[in-house]
Amino acid sequence: MQEDQQNLKENSMKNSNSKENDTFRDEYDFSDSKPNPYAAILRSQQNLVQLEPDVAKYYKTSEQVNIALRAIISAFPKSEKSMAETT
């Protein structure tokens, strides 16, 4: 799956650099377009992490990854700073 995503990304980047994709078709009219008012909010809410292929084979869902990470985090002793943030 990681390889498929990488291939897609590489092909997409190759296509975007080609001369034939430099212009839009005539029927596409973006003159009245407006920026997405939610784009900044969505960008700030995403915390994406790319897993290495060997890890991605083991964890099939983000829920599985989060469970494992929470278990690791709970094994660490709480520092004074983190305790102060929770109170």
C-alpha positions in Angstrom: 0.0 0.0 0.0 2.8 2.4 0.8 4.4 1.5 -2.5 1.2 2.3 -4.3 0.9 5.7 -2.6 4.5 6.5 -3.4 4.0 5.5 -7.1 0.9 7.6 -7.3 2.7 10.6 -5.8 5.6 10.2 -8.2 3.4 9.8 -11.2 1.3 12.8 -10.1 4.4 14.9 -9.7 5.7 13.8 -13.2 2.3 14.7 -14.7 2.2 18.0 -13.1 5.5 19.0 -14.6 4.6 18.0 -18.2 3.8 20.8 -20.7 0.4 19.3 -21.6 -0.9 19.9 -18.1 0.2 23.6 -17.9 -3.2 25.0 -18.9 -6.7 24.3 -18.0 -9.4 23.5 -20.5 -11.4 26.4 -21.8 -14.6 25.2 -20.1 -13.0 25.5 -16.6 -13.8 29.0 -15.3 -12.4 29.8 -11.9 -12.9 33.6 -12.2 -15.7 33.5 -9.5 -13.9 31.0 -7.2 -13.4 31.9 -3.6 -10.9 30.5 -1.1 -12.1 27.7 1.2 -12.9 29.4 4.5 -12.3 26.1 6.3 -8.9 25.2 4.8 -6.8 26.7 7.6 -8.9 25.0 10.3 -8.6 21.6 8.5 -4.8 22.0 8.1 -4.4 22.8 11.8 -6.4 19.7 12.8 -4.4 17.2 10.8 -1.5 15.4 12.5 -0.4 13.0 9.8 2.5 10.7 10.4 3.9 8.5 7.7 4.6 5.0 8.9 7.6 3.0 7.7 6.5 0.0 5.6 7.4 -2.6 8.3 5.2 -0.8 10.8 2.4 -0.3 8.3 2.3 -4.0 7.7 1.7 -4.6 11.4 -0.8 -1.8 12.1 -3.8 -1.8 9.7 -5.8 1.1 11.1 -5.0 4.4 12.8 -7.0 3.2 15.9 -4.4 0.3 16.3 -1.5 2.8 16.0 -3.1 5.1 18.6 -3.7 2.2 21.1 0.0 1.2 20.8 1.2 4.8 21.2 -1.0 5.4 24.2 0.4 2.3 25.8 3.9 3.5 25.3 3.0 7.0 26.6 1.4 5.6 29.7 4.7 3.7 30.5 6.6 7.0 30.8 6.6 8.7 34.2 4.7 12.0 34.2 7.0 15.0 34.4 6.2 17.9 36.6 5.4 19.9 33.5 2.8 17.5 32.2 1.2 17.1 35.7 0.9 20.9 35.9 -0.9 21.0 32.5 -3.5 18.5 33.6 -4.5 20.4 36.7 
